[in-house]
């Protein structure tokens, strides 16, 4: 591939852009490849950490929502077994919520 400072406009399609990226990586020297791979590792690690944090946050939100529903049901006089059935919480979890 000839040396281009930037991709010519005729090649501004995803398949050609990917080919140019691949050619750039192939032309790297050993130290540049190592730095590139480390930057990809950091990017992937950060992405994984973000996804994990999002999943934990969503799980906490669901648990908090279930606890609020359980408390309201108990205030309305609903039996603990029924609360457990509809919230998916265990009787021990419900007792802890109701007592606290």
N, C-alpha and C positions, 0 to 999 in steps of 0.2 A: 504494500500500500504506500502511495507517495506520502511525503510528510506534509500535513496540513496543520496550520495554527488552530483553525476551527473547522468544523464540519461544513462542507459546501451546502448551500440551501437545497440543492437537488437531492441530497441524501438525508434530509430532515424527516425521516420516517423511523419509527421505533426499531425496526430490524437493522437498519443501517447504523443508527446511534449505538445500538448494542454491539455491533461489529467493531465500531470505532473504539468503544470502551475496552473491548477484549484485546484489540490491537495495542492499545496504550498499556494495558497490564502486561502483555507479552513482551513488550519492549523494555520493561523495567529491569534494573539491575537488582542483584540479590538484596541489598539493604533497602531499596525502595519496595520490593515485594514484601519483605518482612514488616516494614512500617505499614504498608497497605493492609496486610493480613491482621496486624494488631489493631488497626483502626476499625476493621470489620468486626473483630472480636469485641471491642469496646461498644460498638454500635449494637451488636446482638445482645450483649450482656445488659446494656441499658434498656433495650426493648423488652427483654425478659423480666427485668426488675419492675418495669412499669406495668406490664401485664399482670404480674403476680400481685402487685399492690392494688391494681384495679379489681382483681378477683377477690382479694381479701376484703376490700372495702364493700364490694357488692354483697359478700356473704355476711358481713357485720350488719349491713343495712337490712338484709332479709331477716336476720336473727332479731334485730331490734324491732322490726315490724311485727314479727310473730309474738314477741314479748308484749308489745302494746295491745295487740288483738287479744291475747290471753288475759291480760289485766282487765280489759274492758268487758270481756265475756264473764269473768269472775264477778265483776261489779254488778253485772246483770243477773247474777245468780245461776249461771250455767255450771253444771257439774264438771269436776276436774277431768273425768274420763272423756267427756264430750269435747272439752277444750283440747285435750291431747289429740283426739281423733281429727279435729279440724285444723289444728295448727301444726301438727307433726312434732310437737314438743313432747318430751317424756314427762311423766307425772312429777318426777323429782325437779325437773326444770321449771315446771309450772308452779310447784309449791314454793320454790325459791323466789320466783317472780312475784307471787302473790304475797309472800311474807315480807319481802324487802320493801 
